[in-house]
Amino acid sequence: MEGMYEKAVANIVKQGLQDMFLGRCRRIVEETSGTGWGFHDALSDIYDEAF
């Protein structure tokens, strides 16, 4: 699952669409709080590096 989020974020950055998807990507991270062992942390790291 982390891999799909990472690929999506990488594509967003590659296309220069960060402003358009910033809010949605952040909400995805926020909604994963408490989901799985380390899942939220992994998505948070991906988000923080990209945005």
PyMOL Python script that loads the backbone (N, CA, C, O; Angstrom):
from pymol import cmd

cmd.read_pdbstr("""\
ATOM      1  N   MET A   1       0.817  -1.191   0.000  1.00  0.00           N
ATOM      2  CA  MET A   1       0.000   0.000   0.000  1.00  0.00           C
ATOM      3  C   MET A   1       0.863   1.258   0.000  1.00  0.00           C
ATOM      4  O   MET A   1       0.563   2.225  -0.700  1.00  0.00           O
ATOM      5  N   GLU A   2       1.927   1.238   0.784  1.00  0.00           N
ATOM      6  CA  GLU A   2       2.801   2.409   0.815  1.00  0.00           C
ATOM      7  C   GLU A   2       3.371   2.683  -0.569  1.00  0.00           C
ATOM      8  O   GLU A   2       3.543   3.833  -0.974  1.00  0.00           O
ATOM      9  N   GLY A   3       3.659   1.608  -1.279  1.00  0.00           N
ATOM     10  CA  GLY A   3       4.240   1.739  -2.605  1.00  0.00           C
ATOM     11  C   GLY A   3       3.320   2.453  -3.587  1.00  0.00           C
ATOM     12  O   GLY A   3       3.777   3.248  -4.408  1.00  0.00           O
ATOM     13  N   MET A   4       2.039   2.172  -3.502  1.00  0.00           N
ATOM     14  CA  MET A   4       1.084   2.838  -4.388  1.00  0.00           C
ATOM     15  C   MET A   4       0.999   4.324  -4.077  1.00  0.00           C
ATOM     16  O   MET A   4       0.952   5.153  -4.986  1.00  0.00           O
ATOM     17  N   TYR A   5       0.979   4.662  -2.792  1.00  0.00           N
ATOM     18  CA  TYR A   5       0.943   6.072  -2.394  1.00  0.00           C
ATOM     19  C   TYR A   5       2.220   6.766  -2.859  1.00  0.00           C
ATOM     20  O   TYR A   5       2.179   7.886  -3.367  1.00  0.00           O
ATOM     21  N   GLU A   6       3.336   6.101  -2.683  1.00  0.00           N
ATOM     22  CA  GLU A   6       4.620   6.673  -3.092  1.00  0.00           C
ATOM     23  C   GLU A   6       4.664   6.913  -4.605  1.00  0.00           C
ATOM     24  O   GLU A   6       5.146   7.953  -5.054  1.00  0.00           O
ATOM     25  N   LYS A   7       4.166   5.961  -5.386  1.00  0.00           N
ATOM     26  CA  LYS A   7       4.133   6.123  -6.841  1.00  0.00           C
ATOM     27  C   LYS A   7       3.213   7.272  -7.243  1.00  0.00           C
ATOM     28  O   LYS A   7       3.545   8.060  -8.129  1.00  0.00           O
ATOM     29  N   ALA A   8       2.066   7.364  -6.595  1.00  0.00           N
ATOM     30  CA  ALA A   8       1.126   8.445  -6.909  1.00  0.00           C
ATOM     31  C   ALA A   8       1.738   9.802  -6.590  1.00  0.00           C
ATOM     32  O   ALA A   8       1.657  10.728  -7.397  1.00  0.00           O
ATOM     33  N   VAL A   9       2.348   9.922  -5.421  1.00  0.00           N
ATOM     34  CA  VAL A   9       2.967  11.190  -5.023  1.00  0.00           C
ATOM     35  C   VAL A   9       4.127  11.529  -5.958  1.00  0.00           C
ATOM     36  O   VAL A   9       4.291  12.688  -6.339  1.00  0.00           O
ATOM     37  N   ALA A  10       4.920  10.548  -6.325  1.00  0.00           N
ATOM     38  CA  ALA A  10       6.031  10.795  -7.244  1.00  0.00           C
ATOM     39  C   ALA A  10       5.516  11.307  -8.590  1.00  0.00           C
ATOM     40  O   ALA A  10       6.113  12.203  -9.186  1.00  0.00           O
ATOM     41  N   ASN A  11       4.421  10.743  -9.059  1.00  0.00           N
ATOM     42  CA  ASN A  11       3.841  11.189 -10.325  1.00  0.00           C
ATOM     43  C   ASN A  11       3.288  12.609 -10.202  1.00  0.00           C
ATOM     44  O   ASN A  11       3.426  13.411 -11.125  1.00  0.00           O
ATOM     45  N   ILE A  12       2.667  12.918  -9.076  1.00  0.00           N
ATOM     46  CA  ILE A  12       2.161  14.270  -8.825  1.00  0.00           C
ATOM     47  C   ILE A  12       3.310  15.272  -8.878  1.00  0.00           C
ATOM     48  O   ILE A  12       3.197  16.325  -9.504  1.00  0.00           O
ATOM     49  N   VAL A  13       4.409  14.937  -8.220  1.00  0.00           N
ATOM     50  CA  VAL A  13       5.577  15.826  -8.205  1.00  0.00           C
ATOM     51  C   VAL A  13       6.166  15.947  -9.609  1.00  0.00           C
ATOM     52  O   VAL A  13       6.494  17.047 -10.056  1.00  0.00           O
ATOM     53  N   LYS A  14       6.299  14.828 -10.296  1.00  0.00           N
ATOM     54  CA  LYS A  14       6.865  14.822 -11.649  1.00  0.00           C
ATOM     55  C   LYS A  14       6.064  15.721 -12.589  1.00  0.00           C
ATOM     56  O   LYS A  14       6.633  16.402 -13.443  1.00  0.00           O
ATOM     57  N   GLN A  15       4.752  15.717 -12.428  1.00  0.00           N
ATOM     58  CA  GLN A  15       3.879  16.517 -13.287  1.00  0.00           C
ATOM     59  C   GLN A  15       3.715  17.959 -12.793  1.00  0.00           C
ATOM     60  O   GLN A  15       3.073  18.776 -13.453  1.00  0.00           O
ATOM     61  N   GLY A  16       4.299  18.265 -11.627  1.00  0.00           N
ATOM     62  CA  GLY A  16       4.209  19.618 -11.083  1.00  0.00           C
ATOM     63  C   GLY A  16       2.826  19.973 -10.562  1.00  0.00           C
ATOM     64  O   GLY A  16       2.405  21.127 -10.638  1.00  0.00           O
ATOM     65  N   LEU A  17       2.122  18.982 -10.033  1.00  0.00           N
ATOM     66  CA  LEU A  17       0.739  19.174  -9.596  1.00  0.00           C
ATOM     67  C   LEU A  17       0.582  19.211  -8.078  1.00  0.00           C
ATOM     68  O   LEU A  17      -0.504  18.950  -7.560  1.00  0.00           O
ATOM     69  N   GLN A  18       1.658  19.534  -7.364  1.00  0.00           N
ATOM     70  CA  GLN A  18       1.621  19.518  -5.909  1.00  0.00           C
ATOM     71  C   GLN A  18       0.507  20.399  -5.343  1.00  0.00           C
ATOM     72  O   GLN A  18      -0.205  19.983  -4.429  1.00  0.00           O
ATOM     73  N   ASP A  19       0.350  21.604  -5.876  1.00  0.00           N
ATOM     74  CA  ASP A  19      -0.675  22.508  -5.351  1.00  0.00           C
ATOM     75  C   ASP A  19      -2.072  21.915  -5.492  1.00  0.00           C
ATOM     76  O   ASP A  19      -2.916  22.091  -4.613  1.00  0.00           O
ATOM     77  N   MET A  20      -2.317  21.217  -6.589  1.00  0.00           N
ATOM     78  CA  MET A  20      -3.632  20.644  -6.847  1.00  0.00           C
ATOM     79  C   MET A  20      -3.940  19.472  -5.906  1.00  0.00           C
ATOM     80  O   MET A  20      -5.093  19.280  -5.521  1.00  0.00           O
ATOM     81  N   PHE A  21      -2.925  18.694  -5.535  1.00  0.00           N
ATOM     82  CA  PHE A  21      -3.146  17.476  -4.769  1.00  0.00           C
ATOM     83  C   PHE A  21      -2.665  17.544  -3.323  1.00  0.00           C
ATOM     84  O   PHE A  21      -2.783  16.561  -2.591  1.00  0.00           O
ATOM     85  N   LEU A  22      -2.133  18.668  -2.903  1.00  0.00           N
ATOM     86  CA  LEU A  22      -1.600  18.809  -1.548  1.00  0.00           C
ATOM     87  C   LEU A  22      -2.622  18.410  -0.488  1.00  0.00           C
ATOM     88  O   LEU A  22      -2.323  17.593   0.382  1.00  0.00           O
ATOM     89  N   GLY A  23      -3.812  18.975  -0.553  1.00  0.00           N
ATOM     90  CA  GLY A  23      -4.842  18.699   0.445  1.00  0.00           C
ATOM     91  C   GLY A  23      -5.270  17.248   0.472  1.00  0.00           C
ATOM     92  O   GLY A  23      -5.410  16.660   1.545  1.00  0.00           O
ATOM     93  N   ARG A  24      -5.478  16.670  -0.682  1.00  0.00           N
ATOM     94  CA  ARG A  24      -5.928  15.272  -0.747  1.00  0.00           C
ATOM     95  C   ARG A  24      -4.853  14.327  -0.224  1.00  0.00           C
ATOM     96  O   ARG A  24      -5.154  13.389   0.515  1.00  0.00           O
ATOM     97  N   CYS A  25      -3.616  14.567  -0.600  1.00  0.00           N
ATOM     98  CA  CYS A  25      -2.532  13.710  -0.119  1.00  0.00           C
ATOM     99  C   CYS A  25      -2.387  13.828   1.390  1.00  0.00           C
ATOM    100  O   CYS A  25      -2.118  12.833   2.063  1.00  0.00           O
ATOM    101  N   ARG A  26      -2.558  15.023   1.928  1.00  0.00           N
ATOM    102  CA  ARG A  26      -2.480  15.214   3.381  1.00  0.00           C
ATOM    103  C   ARG A  26      -3.619  14.485   4.087  1.00  0.00           C
ATOM    104  O   ARG A  26      -3.407  13.854   5.123  1.00  0.00           O
ATOM    105  N   ARG A  27      -4.830  14.570   3.527  1.00  0.00           N
ATOM    106  CA  ARG A  27      -5.979  13.877   4.135  1.00  0.00           C
ATOM    107  C   ARG A  27      -5.769  12.365   4.162  1.00  0.00           C
ATOM    108  O   ARG A  27      -6.135  11.699   5.130  1.00  0.00           O
ATOM    109  N   ILE A  28      -5.186  11.837   3.109  1.00  0.00           N
ATOM    110  CA  ILE A  28      -4.904  10.396   3.082  1.00  0.00           C
ATOM    111  C   ILE A  28      -3.995  10.032   4.248  1.00  0.00           C
ATOM    112  O   ILE A  28      -4.233   9.043   4.941  1.00  0.00           O
ATOM    113  N   VAL A  29      -2.959  10.829   4.462  1.00  0.00           N
ATOM    114  CA  VAL A  29      -2.043  10.573   5.579  1.00  0.00           C
ATOM    115  C   VAL A  29      -2.797  10.673   6.902  1.00  0.00           C
ATOM    116  O   VAL A  29      -2.658   9.801   7.760  1.00  0.00           O
ATOM    117  N   GLU A  30      -3.586  11.716   7.074  1.00  0.00           N
ATOM    118  CA  GLU A  30      -4.321  11.910   8.329  1.00  0.00           C
ATOM    119  C   GLU A  30      -5.295  10.770   8.600  1.00  0.00           C
ATOM    120  O   GLU A  30      -5.450  10.350   9.747  1.00  0.00           O
ATOM    121  N   GLU A  31      -5.951  10.267   7.563  1.00  0.00           N
ATOM    122  CA  GLU A  31      -6.945   9.207   7.721  1.00  0.00           C
ATOM    123  C   GLU A  31      -6.323   7.845   8.017  1.00  0.00           C
ATOM    124  O   GLU A  31      -7.039   6.913   8.385  1.00  0.00           O
ATOM    125  N   THR A  32      -5.011   7.712   7.865  1.00  0.00           N
ATOM    126  CA  THR A  32      -4.362   6.430   8.146  1.00  0.00           C
ATOM    127  C   THR A  32      -3.842   6.334   9.577  1.00  0.00           C
ATOM    128  O   THR A  32      -3.273   5.313   9.963  1.00  0.00           O
ATOM    129  N   SER A  33      -4.032   7.377  10.353  1.00  0.00           N
ATOM    130  CA  SER A  33      -3.567   7.343  11.743  1.00  0.00           C
ATOM    131  C   SER A  33      -4.200   6.158  12.465  1.00  0.00           C
ATOM    132  O   SER A  33      -5.422   6.008  12.474  1.00  0.00           O
ATOM    133  N   GLY A  34      -3.368   5.327  13.065  1.00  0.00           N
ATOM    134  CA  GLY A  34      -3.857   4.158  13.785  1.00  0.00           C
ATOM    135  C   GLY A  34      -4.080   2.942  12.907  1.00  0.00           C
ATOM    136  O   GLY A  34      -4.607   1.935  13.379  1.00  0.00           O
ATOM    137  N   THR A  35      -3.692   3.008  11.641  1.00  0.00           N
ATOM    138  CA  THR A  35      -3.891   1.896  10.717  1.00  0.00           C
ATOM    139  C   THR A  35      -2.584   1.137  10.530  1.00  0.00           C
ATOM    140  O   THR A  35      -1.615   1.681  10.001  1.00  0.00           O
ATOM    141  N   GLY A  36      -2.559  -0.086  10.954  1.00  0.00           N
ATOM    142  CA  GLY A  36      -1.398  -0.933  10.719  1.00  0.00           C
ATOM    143  C   GLY A  36      -0.135  -0.467  11.424  1.00  0.00           C
ATOM    144  O   GLY A  36      -0.034   0.679  11.861  1.00  0.00           O
ATOM    145  N   TRP A  37       0.807  -1.359  11.525  1.00  0.00           N
ATOM    146  CA  TRP A  37       2.069  -1.085  12.197  1.00  0.00           C
ATOM    147  C   TRP A  37       2.991  -0.320  11.260  1.00  0.00           C
ATOM    148  O   TRP A  37       3.520  -0.892  10.306  1.00  0.00           O
ATOM    149  N   GLY A  38       3.189   0.975  11.525  1.00  0.00           N
ATOM    150  CA  GLY A  38       4.106   1.786  10.747  1.00  0.00           C
ATOM    151  C   GLY A  38       3.553   2.329   9.441  1.00  0.00           C
ATOM    152  O   GLY A  38       4.244   3.068   8.741  1.00  0.00           O
ATOM    153  N   PHE A  39       2.323   1.977   9.103  1.00  0.00           N
ATOM    154  CA  PHE A  39       1.736   2.415   7.836  1.00  0.00           C
ATOM    155  C   PHE A  39       1.605   3.930   7.789  1.00  0.00           C
ATOM    156  O   PHE A  39       2.025   4.564   6.820  1.00  0.00           O
ATOM    157  N   HIS A  40       1.025   4.511   8.832  1.00  0.00           N
ATOM    158  CA  HIS A  40       0.856   5.961   8.905  1.00  0.00           C
ATOM    159  C   HIS A  40       2.214   6.664   8.855  1.00  0.00           C
ATOM    160  O   HIS A  40       2.369   7.672   8.165  1.00  0.00           O
ATOM    161  N   ASP A  41       3.177   6.140   9.573  1.00  0.00           N
ATOM    162  CA  ASP A  41       4.516   6.737   9.582  1.00  0.00           C
ATOM    163  C   ASP A  41       5.151   6.718   8.195  1.00  0.00           C
ATOM    164  O   ASP A  41       5.790   7.686   7.784  1.00  0.00           O
ATOM    165  N   ALA A  42       4.972   5.622   7.487  1.00  0.00           N
ATOM    166  CA  ALA A  42       5.540   5.515   6.139  1.00  0.00           C
ATOM    167  C   ALA A  42       4.911   6.545   5.203  1.00  0.00           C
ATOM    168  O   ALA A  42       5.616   7.210   4.445  1.00  0.00           O
ATOM    169  N   LEU A  43       3.583   6.677   5.257  1.00  0.00           N
ATOM    170  CA  LEU A  43       2.915   7.659   4.405  1.00  0.00           C
ATOM    171  C   LEU A  43       3.298   9.076   4.801  1.00  0.00           C
ATOM    172  O   LEU A  43       3.461   9.941   3.941  1.00  0.00           O
ATOM    173  N   SER A  44       3.440   9.313   6.090  1.00  0.00           N
ATOM    174  CA  SER A  44       3.858  10.640   6.565  1.00  0.00           C
ATOM    175  C   SER A  44       5.233  11.003   6.023  1.00  0.00           C
ATOM    176  O   SER A  44       5.462  12.137   5.601  1.00  0.00           O
ATOM    177  N   ASP A  45       6.141  10.045   6.035  1.00  0.00           N
ATOM    178  CA  ASP A  45       7.490  10.288   5.514  1.00  0.00           C
ATOM    179  C   ASP A  45       7.458  10.615   4.021  1.00  0.00           C
ATOM    180  O   ASP A  45       8.135  11.537   3.565  1.00  0.00           O
ATOM    181  N   ILE A  46       6.676   9.862   3.273  1.00  0.00           N
ATOM    182  CA  ILE A  46       6.558  10.100   1.831  1.00  0.00           C
ATOM    183  C   ILE A  46       5.989  11.492   1.580  1.00  0.00           C
ATOM    184  O   ILE A  46       6.493  12.238   0.740  1.00  0.00           O
ATOM    185  N   TYR A  47       4.938  11.832   2.313  1.00  0.00           N
ATOM    186  CA  TYR A  47       4.305  13.152   2.171  1.00  0.00           C
ATOM    187  C   TYR A  47       5.282  14.271   2.508  1.00  0.00           C
ATOM    188  O   TYR A  47       5.416  15.239   1.759  1.00  0.00           O
ATOM    189  N   ASP A  48       5.962  14.130   3.639  1.00  0.00           N
ATOM    190  CA  ASP A  48       6.889  15.176   4.086  1.00  0.00           C
ATOM    191  C   ASP A  48       8.027  15.407   3.092  1.00  0.00           C
ATOM    192  O   ASP A  48       8.459  16.543   2.894  1.00  0.00           O
ATOM    193  N   GLU A  49       8.503  14.352   2.479  1.00  0.00           N
ATOM    194  CA  GLU A  49       9.587  14.486   1.504  1.00  0.00           C
ATOM    195  C   GLU A  49       9.117  15.164   0.216  1.00  0.00           C
ATOM    196  O   GLU A  49       9.887  15.879  -0.427  1.00  0.00           O
ATOM    197  N   ALA A  50       7.868  14.943  -0.157  1.00  0.00           N
ATOM    198  CA  ALA A  50       7.361  15.463  -1.429  1.00  0.00           C
ATOM    199  C   ALA A  50       6.799  16.870  -1.328  1.00  0.00           C
ATOM    200  O   ALA A  50       6.923  17.666  -2.260  1.00  0.00           O
ATOM    201  N   PHE A  51       6.176  17.177  -0.182  1.00  0.00           N
ATOM    202  CA  PHE A  51       5.496  18.457  -0.053  1.00  0.00           C
ATOM    203  C   PHE A  51       6.190  19.325   0.971  1.00  0.00           C
ATOM    204  O   PHE A  51       5.758  20.451   1.220  1.00  0.00           O
TER     205      PHE A  51
END
""", "prot")
cmd.dss("prot")
cmd.show_as("cartoon", "prot")
cmd.util.cbc("prot")
cmd.orient("prot")
